[in-house]
Amino acid sequence: MKKRSKEATEALEGNPIGESPEQRPAVRGGLTLPRGGRLIGPLLGLLFLAYPLNALLGSDPSPARLVVALCGTVLFVGVFLWLLWSREPFRAVDPEAYEVRKRRAAVVFLAAVASMLTISFGEEWLTLFVHTGIATGLMLPGKDAPVSVAGLAILAVVAGRAAGAELPAIGRFALPTALLGFLFAALAHHISTIAQLSEAREEIARLAVAEERLRFARDLHDLLGHSLSLIALKSTLAGRLLPATPETEGAAKEVRDVEGVAREALREVREAVAGYRRPTLDGELAGAREMLEAAGIGCHVENEAGALPGSAEAVLAWAVREGATNVIRHSRAERCEIRVANDGGGVRAEVSDDGRGASLEGTTGSGLLGLAERVAASRGGFEAGALPTGGFRLRVSLPLPNGTSPTAEPEPRTNNSSFAGEDGSR
């Protein structure tokens, strides 16, 4: 029985059953690896560069050739390690367009350096193509990886022949380039697929919890709310029908108490229903990312707000939803950034894009008007307008209570009735 109560509490709080809020990341992007561990394999692989360097030193090169070879090697090693150090390969979400262009440029640079050193100093430098093939398979997304690996293998053959090497000697490097490149491309795709499945499972759990919250709110609305409204109305009517005599004074007092308890319980139920239907910031951030990426707009999300009062979280969630909707409908943007930050005394949410911000200047839709009213009711700041550098930005800032824990703030009382009851409103 205790276990069931705990699971129900987690569900009503919006957490997947069996998972605490501390265990759940705010924004999910796939499987990440520690950067130090990410470089162990590449560093060990670079030890094979001793083979071409030893062959170069054994050929008694001129100082100029030695300097050129060493500079090319340093450039290759630097770009290779930078690519694997700064770019996470195992992602559940495909990288954005500008990120893909950076990776492609790095791979092209590595291939060019490998070709130049091979043609200039001999077939031993074909080993650089193996490293380039591994980096290509890991870092390029989708179909780019196998196509680029195949192109690298062909380029290795061409560079080897230009260096005067025989096909059997070239094959010792071209085949590992292709095989290892395809292997690491398959590995990256496999891990990315697992991360996508894990993320989809978490999303299904989150949607199931949200649906259960809405079902519970509807049940409260339809059953308990109606019954409490009826009790309050009947109590009021009974109090009016009782004659004003000393004999019935005690009964009238009890009837008034029943009416007061019923109305108080009805108010608490209304607040509970409003809380269950209130959007959550994590849910809106995840939904905004999905909508923007489905619309072909790159999305970067940062959530550093931490725990927030329920009223502030609801307003920020509406701001994220409205901002993402406007970006999709009006901006024609290629990239959108959503940031939520806690400044100590306040919290702010910003939704900015690189679209046609000037055309949105002065445009006031009902969504922004409604959001501005919510922010004003919370004594916050609201800004919406074009950026000087182009694009559009929506910013909402809210004050936080001083000296109180955000999670301890009581939920705001609502005066809007969500039941058909004693005041006849719905």
VENZI-V285715 format. One record per residue. N is the residue number from 1. PHI is phi in radians with two decimals (none if undefined). PSI is psi in whole degrees, -180 to 180 (* if undefined). Layout:
[[N/PHI/PSI] [N/PHI/PSI]]
This chain:
[[1/none/-40] [2/-1.12/-39] [3/-1.10/-42] [4/-1.12/-39] [5/-1.13/-41] [6/-1.12/-43] [7/-1.15/-39] [8/-1.13/-40] [9/-1.08/-44] [10/-1.09/-40] [11/-1.13/-43] [12/-1.22/-25] [13/-1.44/-2] [14/1.54/13] [15/-1.80/144] [16/-1.00/139] [17/-1.04/131] [18/1.51/3] [19/-2.23/125] [20/-1.43/159] [21/-1.05/-32] [22/-1.18/-26] [23/-1.47/-13] [24/-1.74/124] [25/-1.20/152] [26/-1.27/-44] [27/-2.28/128] [28/-1.80/135] [29/-2.28/4] [30/2.06/-167] [31/-1.45/125] [32/-2.01/151] [33/-2.10/148] [34/-1.05/138] [35/-1.10/-39] [36/-1.05/-45] [37/-1.17/-26] [38/-1.19/-22] [39/-1.73/-6] [40/-1.06/-50] [41/-1.08/-51] [42/-1.03/-39] [43/-1.13/-40] [44/-1.15/-39] [45/-1.14/-32] [46/-1.19/-13] [47/-1.09/-24] [48/-1.21/-12] [49/-1.19/-13] [50/-1.08/-29] [51/-1.11/-55] [52/-1.19/-33] [53/-1.17/-39] [54/-1.14/-40] [55/-1.12/-37] [56/-1.17/-46] [57/-1.15/-31] [58/-1.28/-14] [59/-1.61/9] [60/0.90/63] [61/-1.33/160] [62/-1.27/159] [63/-0.98/-39] [64/-1.13/-46] [65/-1.13/-38] [66/-1.13/-42] [67/-1.13/-44] [68/-1.08/-44] [69/-1.14/-44] [70/-1.17/-40] [71/-1.11/-44] [72/-1.08/-40] [73/-1.13/-43] [74/-1.11/-43] [75/-1.08/-44] [76/-1.08/-49] [77/-1.09/-41] [78/-1.10/-48] [79/-1.19/-38] [80/-1.07/-49] [81/-1.22/-37] [82/-1.07/-42] [83/-1.10/-45] [84/-1.38/-23] [85/-1.40/-44] [86/-1.66/-12] [87/-2.05/117] [88/-1.31/119] [89/-1.38/-33] [90/-1.69/87] [91/-2.05/142] [92/-1.30/-30] [93/-1.85/134] [94/-1.05/144] [95/-1.11/158] [96/-1.26/168] [97/-1.07/-45] [98/-1.16/-32] [99/-1.18/-41] [100/-1.10/-39] [101/-1.11/-39] [102/-1.09/-44] [103/-1.14/-42] [104/-1.08/-43] [105/-1.10/-40] [106/-1.14/-42] [107/-1.14/-42] [108/-1.08/-40] [109/-1.11/-45] [110/-1.08/-42] [111/-1.13/-39] [112/-1.16/-43] [113/-1.12/-43] [114/-1.07/-42] [115/-1.14/-44] [116/-1.09/-45] [117/-1.19/-36] [118/-1.15/-48] [119/-1.16/-35] [120/-1.44/-33] [121/-2.18/-3] [122/2.09/171] [123/-1.16/-20] [124/-1.05/-28] [125/-1.36/-2] [126/-1.09/-17] [127/-1.07/-23] [128/-1.12/-28] [129/-1.17/-31] [130/-1.12/-47] [131/-1.08/-41] [132/-1.13/-39] [133/-1.11/-40] [134/-1.11/-46] [135/-1.09/-38] [136/-1.14/-46] [137/-1.08/-35] [138/-1.36/-41] [139/-1.71/-27] [140/-1.49/138] [141/-1.52/158] [142/1.01/-135] [143/-1.34/-12] [144/-1.04/-38] [145/-1.11/-58] [146/-1.12/-36] [147/-1.14/-43] [148/-1.19/-37] [149/-1.10/-43] [150/-1.08/-42] [151/-1.10/-38] [152/-1.12/-41] [153/-1.08/-40] [154/-1.17/-42] [155/-1.10/-35] [156/-1.10/-41] [157/-1.11/-44] [158/-1.12/-45] [159/-1.15/-39] [160/-1.11/-42] [161/-1.16/-37] [162/-1.16/-27] [163/-1.47/-3] [164/1.55/16] [165/-1.47/153] [166/-1.42/159] [167/-1.05/-41] [168/-1.03/-39] [169/-1.20/-37] [170/-1.17/-38] [171/-1.07/-29] [172/-1.07/-22] [173/-1.93/-36] [174/-1.18/-42] [175/-1.14/-47] [176/-1.05/-33] [177/-1.03/-47] [178/-1.22/-48] [179/-1.14/-48] [180/-1.18/-36] [181/-1.08/-48] [182/-1.13/-37] [183/-1.09/-48] [184/-1.25/-30] [185/-1.14/-43] [186/-1.14/-39] [187/-1.10/-47] [188/-1.08/-41] [189/-1.14/-40] [190/-1.12/-47] [191/-1.16/-39] [192/-1.10/-39] [193/-1.13/-42] [194/-1.07/-42] [195/-1.12/-39] [196/-1.12/-41] [197/-1.12/-42] [198/-1.10/-42] [199/-1.16/-40] [200/-1.12/-38] [201/-1.11/-42] [202/-1.14/-38] [203/-1.15/-40] [204/-1.09/-42] [205/-1.11/-41] [206/-1.13/-42] [207/-1.16/-37] [208/-1.12/-40] [209/-1.15/-43] [210/-1.07/-41] [211/-1.13/-38] [212/-1.16/-37] [213/-1.10/-43] [214/-1.15/-39] [215/-1.10/-42] [216/-1.13/-39] [217/-1.12/-41] [218/-1.12/-39] [219/-1.11/-43] [220/-1.07/-42] [221/-1.09/-47] [222/-1.40/-34] [223/-1.80/-68] [224/-1.18/-41] [225/-1.08/-44] [226/-1.12/-42] [227/-1.14/-43] [228/-1.16/-38] [229/-1.07/-41] [230/-1.16/-41] [231/-1.08/-43] [232/-1.11/-43] [233/-1.14/-44] [234/-1.13/-38] [235/-1.14/-42] [236/-1.08/-44] [237/-1.14/-42] [238/-1.10/-39] [239/-1.12/-35] [240/-1.28/-30] [241/-1.39/-21] [242/-1.22/132] [243/-1.21/146] [244/-1.47/79] [245/-2.23/157] [246/-1.03/-31] [247/-1.19/-32] [248/-1.74/5] [249/-1.09/-41] [250/-1.13/-42] [251/-1.13/-40] [252/-1.11/-38] [253/-1.11/-42] [254/-1.13/-38] [255/-1.13/-41] [256/-1.12/-38] [257/-1.11/-42] [258/-1.07/-42] [259/-1.09/-44] [260/-1.11/-43] [261/-1.11/-42] [262/-1.11/-43] [263/-1.17/-39] [264/-1.13/-42] [265/-1.12/-38] [266/-1.12/-41] [267/-1.10/-43] [268/-1.13/-38] [269/-1.14/-40] [270/-1.06/-44] [271/-1.12/-37] [272/-1.13/-43] [273/-1.11/-42] [274/-1.08/-38] [275/-1.18/-39] [276/-1.20/-30] [277/-1.55/-5] [278/-1.26/135] [279/-1.22/151] [280/-1.81/149] [281/-1.16/-44] [282/-1.06/-42] [283/-1.12/-41] [284/-1.22/-36] [285/-1.11/-45] [286/-1.12/-42] [287/-1.15/-39] [288/-1.12/-42] [289/-1.05/-45] [290/-1.11/-45] [291/-1.11/-45] [292/-1.15/-43] [293/-1.19/-34] [294/-1.15/-29] [295/-1.49/3] [296/1.41/21] [297/-1.90/123] [298/-1.13/138] [299/-2.27/131] [300/-2.09/124] [301/-2.07/132] [302/-2.25/124] [303/-2.19/102] [304/-2.07/25] [305/-1.36/-31] [306/1.29/-157] [307/-1.27/135] [308/-2.25/155] [309/-1.07/152] [310/-1.04/-41] [311/-1.17/-42] [312/-1.17/-41] [313/-1.07/-39] [314/-1.11/-44] [315/-1.14/-43] [316/-1.13/-38] [317/-1.09/-43] [318/-1.11/-37] [319/-1.12/-44] [320/-1.09/-43] [321/-1.10/-48] [322/-1.15/-41] [323/-1.11/-45] [324/-1.13/-39] [325/-1.10/-42] [326/-1.15/-38] [327/-1.07/-44] [328/-1.20/-41] [329/-1.39/-37] [330/-2.11/-22] [331/-1.44/-32] [332/0.98/39] [333/-1.53/162] [334/-1.83/-19] [335/-2.56/142] [336/-2.36/140] [337/-2.13/131] [338/-2.12/122] [339/-2.22/133] [340/-2.20/122] [341/-2.38/150] [342/-1.89/119] [343/-1.65/12] [344/1.63/-66] [345/-1.57/-7] [346/-2.80/175] [347/-2.38/145] [348/-2.38/153] [349/-2.24/133] [350/-2.23/134] [351/-2.16/112] [352/-2.22/153] [353/-2.46/173] [354/-1.92/28] [355/-1.52/-153] [356/-1.49/72] [357/-1.06/-35] [358/-1.10/-34] [359/-1.25/-18] [360/-1.57/-12] [361/-1.07/129] [362/1.47/-5] [363/-1.48/123] [364/-2.18/106] [365/-1.63/169] [366/-1.12/-31] [367/-1.13/-46] [368/-1.19/-36] [369/-1.10/-44] [370/-1.11/-40] [371/-1.15/-41] [372/-1.06/-38] [373/-1.15/-41] [374/-1.09/-43] [375/-1.15/-42] [376/-1.09/-38] [377/-1.13/-26] [378/-1.65/8] [379/1.06/41] [380/-1.89/-177] [381/-1.91/144] [382/-2.32/128] [383/-2.36/137] [384/-2.62/120] [385/-3.14/175] [386/-1.30/150] [387/-1.60/150] [388/-1.05/-32] [389/-1.57/6] [390/1.81/150] [391/1.70/-175] [392/-2.38/147] [393/-2.37/133] [394/-1.96/124] [395/-2.24/131] [396/-2.20/126] [397/-2.16/138] [398/-2.27/142] [399/-1.37/152] [400/-1.97/147] [401/-1.12/138] [402/-1.51/136] [403/1.35/11] [404/-2.22/151] [405/-1.32/132] [406/-0.97/-39] [407/-1.30/-12] [408/-1.65/-1] [409/-1.22/133] [410/-1.22/150] [411/-1.16/143] [412/-1.19/145] [413/-1.42/146] [414/-1.97/141] [415/-1.75/-5] [416/-1.52/121] [417/-1.35/135] [418/-1.88/10] [419/-2.17/150] [420/-1.43/109] [421/-2.59/-135] [422/-1.19/-24] [423/-1.74/-1] [424/1.32/9] [425/-1.68/162] [426/-2.36/*]]
